[in-house]
Amino acid sequence: MALILTALSIAAAFRLNLNVSLFSLLPANRPAVQRFFEISDAVGFQSLLISVIEVQPPMDQTILTEFIETLAEEYDGIPQITKVEFQQDPQQLLNLFDTLLAHLPLLLTPEHLQKLSIKLTEEVIHQTLVSNRQILMTPLGSAAKELIRIDPLGMAELLFTSSQLPFRRAGNSLAEGLYRTADQQTFFIFLTPEQPPQNMNFSKDLMSQIGIVEKQVLNSVSQQFGFPRSHIQIRHTGGYPIAVKDEAITRLDIKVTVITSFVCVLLLFFIAFRTPGILVLVSLPLLASLVWTVGFAGLFIQDISILTGLFVCVLIGLGIDFAIHMVNRFFDPQMIPETVKMRLAYTYKEAGMGVLVGGITTAMAFFAVGFSDFQGFRELGLLTGVGILFGLVAMLLVLPSMLVWGSARAWFHQNIKLAGFSLRPILNLIAKKPKSVLVASVLLVAVLASTSTKIEFDDNLKNFRPRDSQVLQLQDKVTSWLGGSTATVLLTVSGSAQDAVMNKEAQIVEALAALKQQGEIAKIVSLSQLVPPPQRQHKNIAWIKAHPNEFDPSRIRQSFERSMIENGFRFSPQAENYIDQLTQGLTQTSVLLPS
């Protein structure tokens, strides 16, 4: 029966997967955690792969740009990748500016509204275009030409200082638009795969495809332009390489830990009984109980977390305790002359009930952990409790059967005795001076209790991972380079109407600004920093209506067209669209909402 159960468990064990995501340890039934997962799925917090290209100077800018563009193009050809971003798209910026220009007055602060009224006077419009002409006639004119063409009246200055516009990622190069660090030695390509990193098979296949593409591109470009491959190094960070590395490290750690625990426990057992034969008979039931537990996990849990993987080591340590009691009673020197049946009855009588009660109470303690809200603790408690019960079955049924079977074999030694480990002097000391032992114990407890107050709770899930992980170290560097933070608090505001939600969100940001001034918050990123709340937009609309002369669209258009012609500018379709968008913003009567 044990062999049949073991065979079935081995088959079920193949359904077991290792979930290395630290989010699998969180209490999934908590509203805050559920909300986090909802936002993560919608926005894709975890679904990002960053290729970090580090170059050794000097490297020709043209060659480097060619390499990055070729690599990005090959990335885009990988079926698992849905989006590749390595430089800013000028047309995207232009479209964004046009959209915001049509709502310009709604996006400004009261202070910037007054500046807007000054910028739109006939005199300042003329002065701005004169300044544009003078700039274009200088050596710097070619660099400023595109900016002047897009924004001849300098409205972007008001937008930039009044709102936090997502015009470009931190680390953007204004020359060729590549995402890079300030020293131009590290460049970034942001990849968005089609599935989350928790899909381990997908992540492994993705990183394999990435490696093949990078090797081909590096070989091709280095041969084409004649530079050593070692001058360019490509590394990766993000959820996908972290998941692959974590899975490999965790699998190796579990294998090494389980094998080490099993070997060490059996070695101590051998030292205690000094008989190879009994070692074989004990190891088989212990191993069978572990296989049964893994099979149970494959049937009812299937995905186990990093924390849950520890249950095997716990079961090895507890299971061998049951075996020691059973073996020690079965080979009691006083019972050796008796028949095997008598020795078996004596074993159950002396040790059976103690092992049974001890195993059940220990299992109940771990089952209590199973009521935890944290999934990792819950799985650990359930599997360890079930494993202890399987261990009881193996040690109360399979091990005695092995002992009876082995006793009938000529090669099996009957004279087996548990080692004393020099405990007799200690027992004599306890018998002679029990009070002294108790006083010493109390003092030891007091000393250790006083030092226990220094224990602190570490709630940082990152500390579950290896501290020397190069992927995590690179992630911290990338986060620092891009001006972000790995420690982020996500606040969400929900409601039935967009305007009410935006007003509440703005109030929260205003309250958080005080914490930022105190240095407790490094940065605040919010919708209200781009689109003001409706209550402020209504005030802006009312203020513009109260100053009709300053914001007269006809007068502003005529001043702009006349000054353009006077300063030698051609009134192109781009300029026509610019003034149309601006005048549309000045006549807005409804607020701007995210929808």
N, C-alpha and C positions, 0 to 999 in steps of 0.2 A: 504493500500500500504506500509506503514511503517512497519507493522508487517511482511508482506511477505518479504520485503527487509532485515529485521533483521534476519529472519529465514534462508534465503539464505546466509547471511554474516556469521552466526554462523557455517554453514556447510563448507564454504570456509575457515574459521579461523583454522580448524583442519589441513589444509595443511601447516600452518605456523611453521617454525622451528627457533630455536635460535642458531645463529652461534657465538660462544664465542671466536673464533680465532681472535687475535688482527690483524692478517694479512688481515682480511676482511675489515679493515678500510683503508688500503693503496690504493693509486691510481693505479689500476690494468693496466691502459693504458700507464703508464710510462715505458720506456725501461729498466731502472734500476730495477724496481719492477718486470717486466716480466722476466728479466734475473735471478733475485733472485729466483723466483718460479720455473724456469726451473732447476736451479742448485739444489734447495731444493728437487725437485721431483727425480732428477737423483741420488743424493748422499744420500738423506734421512735424512736431518738435523733434521726434526721435528719428524721422525718416530723412536723414541728411548724411551724405558721404562727402568728405572734404579731401581733395587731393592737394597736398602741400609740395610744391616744386621748389627745391632749394638749389641755387646755382652758385658756382664758385667764380668770383670776379677774376679777371675781366671777361665779360661775356657780351658779344655784340648784340645790341638791342633788336636788330632786325632778325638775327638768327633765333634769339629767344622768343620773339613774338611768333615767328614761323613755327617753332616747336610747340608752343602752347596752343596755337590755333589748330595745328594738325592733331595734337593730342585730344583737344576738345571735340574735334570732328569725329575722331575714332570712338571716343566715349559715347557720342551721340548715336553711333551705330550699334551699340550694345543693346539688345532687345530689353534687358531688365531695367534700363535707365530711361526715364521719361523726360528729364530736363537737365540741360547742361548750361551753367552760367560761369563765364570766366572774364567778362568785360561788360562795361555799361553800354547800353544801346542808346545812341544819341536820339534816335527817333522816339524812343520810349520817353526820354526826358522831355522832348519837345511836346509830345502829346499830354504829358502830365502838366507841364507849364500852361498849355492852352486851356486845359480843363480848369485849373485853379484860377487862372486869370479871369475866367468868366464868372467867378464867385469871389473875386479879390476882396471887396469891402467886407464881406461876411467873415473872412478869415483873420482880420486884423484886430489888434488891440485898440482901445480908445486913443492911446498915444500915437499909434501908427496911422490911425484914421486922420488925425490932424496933419501928420506928415504927408499923407496921400493928397489931402486938399491943397497943400502947398505945392507938391509935385505937379499937380494938374492945372496950376495957374498958367496963363499965357506966357508970362515972363520966364518961368522956370522950364516950361516945355521947350521954349526957344533956346535957353541956355544949355539944356541937356543935349539937344541936337548939335549945337555948336561944339560942345565938348566931345561928342562922338566923332565929329569930323576931324577935330584936332588930334584925337587919339589915333584915328585911322591913318593920319599922315606921318606918324612917328614910326620908328622901327618895330614897336610893339603892336602896330596896327593889325598885322596878319593874325596874331594870336587873339585879338579882341574882336575880329570881324564877325565870327559866328555868334558870339554873345550879343553884340550890338544888333545883328540882324534879327535874332530871336526876341530881344527885349530892348527896343530903342529908347524907352522912357525909364528904364531902370526899376521896373516894378518888382523884379525878383529880389532886390535888396530888402524891400518891405516884407515880402513873403518869408525870406530866409530868417530875418530877425524876429518876426512875429510868430512863426510856426516852426516846428521841427519837421522839415520835409524829408521824406525818404528818397532823396535824389540819387544817392549812391551809397554803397556799402563803405564802411570804414576800410581804409587800406586801398582806396581807388586811386589809380594813376591818372592824372588829368591829361597826360600826353596821348597814350594809346588806349586808355580805358581799362587796362588790365587790373585785376585785383591783386594788390601787392602790399608789402611792408614799406616803410619809409626809406629803408636802405636799398631797396630794389634788388634784394638778394633772395627774397621768398615770395612766391606767387601762389595764388589759390584758384582752384577750380571747384565749384560747388555742384554736386550731382544729386539729383532726386530720383532714387529708384522707385519702382512701381509697387513694391511690397515692403512691409515694416521689417526692421532688423530682427525681430523676435522669431521670424521664420528662418530657422537655422540653415536648412537646406538651401533656401534662396540666398542667404547671406554668403554661405560658402561658395556657391556657384558664381555669385556676383564678384566676389573678391578674386576668384580664379580668373574670370574673364577680364577683370581690370588689370591683373598682373600680365596676362598675355598681350593685351593691347599696348600697355606701357613699354614692354620689352621690344615689341615690333617698332613702335614709333621712335623710341630712343635709338635703336640700331639704325633705322632708316635716316633720321635727321643727322645723327652724328657722322655717318658715312658721307652724306650729301655735303655737309659743310666742313667736314674734317676737324672735329674736336673730340677729345676723349669722352667716353660715356660717363666716366667718374665725375665730370664737371657738373652733371645734373643728377640730383638725387630726388626721388619721388617717394613720399611717405603718405600715409592715410590716417585720418581720424574720423570720428563720428560713430553713430550707433552700430554700423555694420562691421568695421574692423574690430571694434571693442567687443561685439558679440562673438565674433569668430575667435579672437584671442582668449576671451573669458571661457568659452566652451572648451577650447583645447587645454588650457591651464587647469580648469576645474576637473575635466575628465582625468587628466594625468594625476592631479592631486588625490582624487578619490581612489584611483587604482593603487597608487603608492601607499596611501593611508590604510586602505583596507588590507592590502597584502602585508604591510608592516604590522598592523594590529593582529592579524591572524597568526603570522609567524611568531611574533613576540609572545602572544598568549599561549600558544602551543609549546613554545620553548620553556616558559615558566611552568607549564603543566608537566613537561618532561622532567624538569629539575625537581618538581615536587614528588613525582612518582618513580622516576628513573627507569621506566620501562617503555621501549619503543612500541611494543604491541598495543598497550593500552592507549598510546597516543593516537594510533590509527583508528581505534574503535571510537574514541571520543571526537576526533576531528570530523568524521563523516556525518554524524547527527548534527553537529554544530553547523557544518557547511550546508546540510540539507535545509535546516531552519532558515538560514540566510537566503537560500534560493527561493523558498516558499514565500518569504516576505517580499522579495523583489518581484516575484510573479504576481502577488497580490497588488503591488504598486502598479504593475503593468496593466492589470485589469481595471482597477478602480480609480487610479490617479493619472497615470500615463505621463504627465509632465511634472517632474520634480524640480524643485528649486535648488540653488546652491546650498542653502541651509539644510534642506532635507537630505542631501547626500551624506550627511554625517551619521544617519541612523544605523548604518551597517557596523560602524566602529563601536557604537554603543551596544549593539546586540552581541557582538563578539565578546565584549567584556562581561556582560551580564550572563550570557549563555554558558560561558565556561564555569561560572560560579555554581550553576545547577549541576553541571557534570562532576565537579569536585566533590560535592556532597554525596552524590549517588555512588561514585566510584569508591570513595573512602569507606562508605558503609558496606558496599558489596564485598570489598576485600579486607574487611575487619579481621585481624589475626584470630580472634576468638571464633569466627564463623567459618574459617577455612575448612575444618574437618567436616562441616555439614554439607548436605546436598545442595545443588544449585538452586532448587526450589525453595529450600529453607533460607538460603542466603538472600534470595530475591525477596522473600516475604519480610525478612529482617530489614532489608534496605528500604522497602516501602514504609515499614513501620517506623523506623528511626529517622529517615530523611524525607520520605515522600510528602508528608503533610507540610513539613517546613518549607520544602521547595515549592510546593503548590501555592501555599498561602503567600510566601514571599514573592513569587512570580506574579500572582494576581494583583497584589497590592502595588507592586512596582508598575505593572501595566496600567492600573487605574490612575496612578500619578501621571503617567504620560498621556493617557486619554484625557485627563483634565486639561492638559496643554492644548489638546485638540479643540477646546472651546474658545481659543484665542481668536481675535479679529484678524490677526496677521496670518496670511496664508502660509508663509514659510513655517511659522510655529505650529500652525494647525496640521500641516502635512507631517511635520517631524513628530508631533505627539501621536498622531494616528498610526503612522508606520512603525514607530518604536513600540507602541503598545501592542499592536498586532504581532510584531516580530517577537516580543517577549512571550506572548501566548503560544506562538509557533515553537519558540524555544522550549517552553514547558512541555508541549506535546512531544517534541523530539527527545528531550532528556528523560521524560517519564515513560515513554513507550519504545522509541527507536533505540536509545542508548542501552536500556536493560536487555532488549532483544539482541543487540550486538554483544553485550557482556555474556549472555547465556550461550550464544553461538560461539564466541571466542573461548569460553571455558571448556568447551568440548574438544578443543583442538590441542594436540600434543605440544605444539610450539608455543602455546600461551603459558606464561609464568603465573602461577597462582600466588606466589609470595610477593605481594605488592603492598607497600606500606607508605603512607603519606609522610614526607620529610617533616622533621620537627622544627627546622629553621632556627634552632637555639632559643626557642621560646620558654624553655623550662626556667632559666634564671629570672626571666621577667615575671613569670607566674609566681615564683617563690617570693620575689620582691613585693608583688601585689598582696600576697597572702600575709606577709609579715608586717608591712607598713601601708595598709589601705588608706589611712588618713593623709599620710604624706603624699601619696599618689593623687588623691583628690585635691589637696591644696595646690599641688603643682599644676594639675589640670585646670583649676579655676584661674590661677595666675596666667597661664598660657592663653586661655580664652579671653581674659580681660585685655591682655596686650594686643592680641589679634583683633579684638572688637574695636579697640581704639584706632588701630590703623585702617580699619575698614571704612572709616568716615572719609577717607581720601579717594574712595572710588567715585568716579563720575560716569554718567551715562553718555555714551557716544551715539548720537542719532544720525550721523552722517553715513549714508549708504555707500558713499564712495570708498569708505574705509574697509568695506568687504572685499575690495579688489586689491591686487598686489600693488604696493606702494612704488615699486620700481618699474611699473608697466610703462613702456615707451609710448604706447598708443595714448594712454591717459595723460602722460606728461605733454605729449604733442597737442592734445586737445586743450589743455590749460594754456599752452603757448598761443595757439590759434585764437582762443577766446580773448586773451590779453591783447594780441595784435589787432583784433577787430573791434576792440573797445567794449567788449561785453563782460559778462560775469557768469561764472558757473553756479553761483548761489543766487537764485531768482525766486521771488515770491510772485505768484500769479493771482491777481484779483480779478474777479468777474462780476459784472453787474447785469442782472436780468430784469426784464419787465415786458409789459404788453405793448408799449409804445416807444418808438425810437427817441423822441424828444425827451421823454421823462428819463429814459436810461442815460442819455447823454448828459443831461443836467446833473443827475446823481453822480455819474462818473467824474464830472468836472469838480464836484464838491470833494470827492475822495482824493483826487490829485492835489487839490488845494490844501487839504489836510496833511497829505504826505509831504508836501513841500517844506513844512516845518521840520519834519524829521531829516530831510535832506540838508537843510541849513545846519542842523545839529551834527551832521556827519554820520548819522546812522544809516542813511541810504545813499548809495553812490550815484544812482541814475534812475529816472522815472521815464518809462515809455508808455504812452497812452494815446488814445484816439483824440482826446481833447487838445493835445498838443499840435495836432494837424487841423482838425475841424472843431472850432469852438462850440460850446453848448448852445442850443437854440435860444436860451434866454439872452445870451450875449449877442447872438446874431440879430435878434429882434431889436435890440438897442442900437446896433450898428445901422440897421435899415431906417430906424426912426431918426437917427442923427443925420444920415444922408438926406432924408426928406426935409429935415429942418434947415439944410444949407443948400438950397437949389442952385444958387449961383456958382458956388465952388464946384458942384458936380453936374453941371449942365452938359449932357452928352454932345449936343450940337456944337456948343462953343469949344469943347475939348477936341472934337474931330476937326473942326475948321482950323484951330490953332496948330494941331499936329500936322495936317496936310500942308498948310502954308509954310511952317518951319522946315518941313522936309524939303520942299521945293527950293526955299531960300538957301538952304545949306548944301544943295547939289545932290540930294538923295533921290533915287527913283522910287516912286510910290508903287511898290510891287504888290502882287497878291498876298505875299507874306505880311507886308505892312498893313494891307487892307484887313486881313484876318485878325491881326493884332489889335487894331483899334476897334473892330467889331466885338471881339471878346471883352475888351476893357469896358466899352460902353454897355454891353450886356450886363456886366457885373454891377455897374453903377445904377442900373434900373431894376435890379432884383427886388422882388417883393415877398418871396418865400425863402425859408431857411434851407440850408444845405444839410441833408441827412446822409448817412452812410449808404443807404439804398440808392 
